């Protein structure tokens, strides 16, 4: 992505001034919401290495990197809506809906992922640690 491209996460900011700075490891997300938005953006790019780098147990316990990469290649993400976000100095919650289409699916049905994600601050960084789908 170019700096003038709008970031996929929905903030309206330029990619490199938003999630691009996190994905390229120029800086760390300061809040669970920034991390969640950057993870969404990484999924839009099929950047599974970033997804792995930003998760800890229990989320990482049975994470299959290659299966996730194969699945991500079949999905076209179309939008992100943050419903609520809270955090203190060590843990946080972000509830969101992410919208997508499955590529090669002829019914053109828009799908929705509704999740309440849990985050933990550890070693000066936020990590995704768990999520519950609704």
N, C-alpha and C positions, 0 to 999 in steps of 0.2 A: 504494500500500500504506500501511497505517496502522502506527504504531510498535508496536502490540501484536500485529500479524501476525508470525508466525514467518517468518524469512528462508527463501526457497526453497533456499539453498545447503547446508542440512543441519547447520549448527552448533547449531541449537536456540535461537539468540539472536533477539531482536526485530529486525525488518527494519532499522529506523533506527539500531540499535546495531550493525549488522553491515554488509551490503553496501549498504544504503540510504545510509549516510554517504559511501561511495565513489561510488556512481552519481549522487548529488546534488552531488558535488564539494565536500563539506564537509571531506573529508580524503582522502589518497592511501593506497592499500594499502601496508602496510609490508613485505609478503613476496610472493613469487610465488604462494603458495597463496591469500592474500587476494585478489590480483588475479584468479586463476583462478576462485575462488568468485564474485566480483562479476561476472565475464564470464558465467558460467553463469546467474546471476540476471538479468542484462541480457537474455540470450537468452529466459528465461522471460517477460519483459515485452515482447519484440520491440523492445528499445531498441538499435537498431543504431548509433545515433550514439555511444553509450558504447563499443560494440565497436570502432568505427573509432578513437575517441580513445585506446584502450588498446593499439593494435597498431603495429608498425613493420615495416620490410622485414626479411626477405623475405615475411612473412605478408601484409603490406599491398600487395605489388606488383601482384597481379591480383585484389584483393578487389572484388567487385561488390556494392556496398551495396544496391541495389534488388532484385537477385536474392536476396540473403541475407534481406532483409526479407520478400519474398514467401514464401520457403521457411520462415522462422521462424514465420509466421502459420499454417502448416499443422501445426506440431508442438506437442505438449503434453509438456513436460518433467516427469518424475515423480520424479527423484531423482539424487543425486550421491554418488559414493563416491570418496574420495581414497585412492589405493593407496600412493603414496610421494611425498615432496617433499624436495628438497635445494636449497640455494643458498649462495652466498658473497656478497661485496659487489657483484658486477657481473653474475652470471648465475645462473639457477636452472632447475630441472626440476620439473614436477608431472606425475605419472602419475595418471590418473583414469578412471572409467567414469561416463558420464551416461546415464540411462535415459529413454526417451520413447516416446510413441505418435504415429503420424501421424494427424492429424484426417481424418475422412471415410474412414477405412480400415476396412472392415467386418470384417477378420479379427482385430481387437483384439490383434495381436501386439505384445508389448513389445520394443522395439529397444534396442540398446546402442551407444554410441559409446565406444570405448576409445582413449585418446590419451596420448601422451607429449608434453607441451608444453614448449617452451623459452621462457625469459623473459630479458630484459636490463634492467639498471638504468642509466638514462640521464637526465641532467638532473633528478636527484632524484626520479625516478619509475620504477616497474616497467612494462615493456611486454611483451606477447606478441609473439614474433618468429617462431616456427615450431612445427609440430606434426606428429607422425607417428601415423597411425591404425593400429591393430592389428586 
